[in-house]
């Protein structure tokens, strides 16, 4: 009898799924198999539906339900090679709009961070719209200051993508690399034991900075990325440009920032004014 978890992990790695997705999928499948308590070869659509319905009953978010369903589909179809029609449909709960900082609030956060390294991390994350995982995995060789760009390697969807480097940050980044005597292959933001800085450390830096800046919004690292995208739209850039810079696969993911952009800054006029 095959070990479904072992075989699934092998298949996920073979297909070059990201470490984060691999970990999430395996966690979901372990919970599913523990719940079913039957041999994987005997899985049925009914067992899967019963497991998924318990999430609906507990008002789980649409994203949580979809992740579990995707993980189970991968197990059933790609690992167990079973022909089960898994076109299960669940109504998604409406998504709340992302929390966004104003430009003034962004400056407040930067101004209360005294540590040079910590401040540079936050500035880079906002100025380039980087995800937290993308920031911590940056290496010196990924930064091309003469081209005003950097590279996210093996980002979401296992893709490489360029990101912009603000003119105002070029000298800071150069000085930081020089002062810390970083080599070409070094992590840009090193943590303990010669590895990259921990994501939890960055989360804590933002939490403390938000409190110190007396900002009452529920802020986390991704808020800086939301703010970058929103401010792009407010500054007049089109959705396709924002989509490219954010690394979104579809335009649908980018359109949400049309709703977070300030109508005042977009200088929207009512059609009535033009009559």
PEDAZI-V729796 format. One record per backbone hydrogen bond with DSSP energy under -1.0 kcal/mol. CO is the residue of the C=O (numbers start at 1). NH is the residue of the N-H. Records with the same first field share a line. If there is no record, write none. Layout:
BEGIN
CO = NH ; NH
END
This chain:
BEGIN
3 = 7
4 = 8
5 = 9
6 = 10
7 = 11
8 = 12
9 = 13
10 = 14
11 = 15
12 = 17
13 = 16
18 = 22
19 = 23
20 = 24
21 = 25
22 = 26
23 = 27
24 = 28
25 = 29
26 = 30
27 = 31
28 = 32
29 = 33
30 = 34
31 = 35
32 = 36
33 = 37
39 = 42
40 = 43
44 = 48
45 = 49
46 = 50
47 = 51
48 = 52
49 = 53
52 = 55 ; 56
53 = 57
55 = 60
56 = 59
61 = 65
62 = 66
63 = 67
64 = 68
65 = 69
66 = 70
67 = 71
68 = 72
69 = 73
70 = 74
71 = 75
72 = 76
73 = 77
74 = 78 ; 79
75 = 80
76 = 82
82 = 84
86 = 88
102 = 106
103 = 107
104 = 108
105 = 109
106 = 110
107 = 111
108 = 112
110 = 113
115 = 119
116 = 120
117 = 121
118 = 122
119 = 123
120 = 124
121 = 125
122 = 126
123 = 127
124 = 128
125 = 130
131 = 135
132 = 136
133 = 137
135 = 138
138 = 188
139 = 142
140 = 143
142 = 151
144 = 147 ; 149
148 = 165
149 = 144
150 = 163
152 = 161
155 = 158
159 = 155
161 = 152
163 = 150
166 = 169
169 = 173
170 = 174
171 = 175
172 = 176
173 = 177
174 = 178
175 = 179
176 = 180
177 = 182
178 = 181
183 = 186
184 = 141
186 = 140
189 = 197
192 = 195
195 = 191
198 = 202
199 = 203
200 = 204
201 = 205
202 = 206
203 = 207
204 = 208
205 = 209
206 = 210
207 = 211
208 = 212
209 = 213
210 = 215
211 = 214
217 = 219
220 = 223
221 = 224
222 = 226
223 = 227
224 = 228
225 = 229
226 = 230
227 = 231
228 = 232
229 = 233
230 = 234
231 = 235
232 = 237
233 = 236
238 = 242
239 = 243
240 = 244
241 = 245
242 = 246
243 = 247 ; 248
251 = 255
254 = 257
255 = 258
256 = 259
257 = 261
262 = 266
263 = 268
270 = 273
271 = 274
272 = 275
END
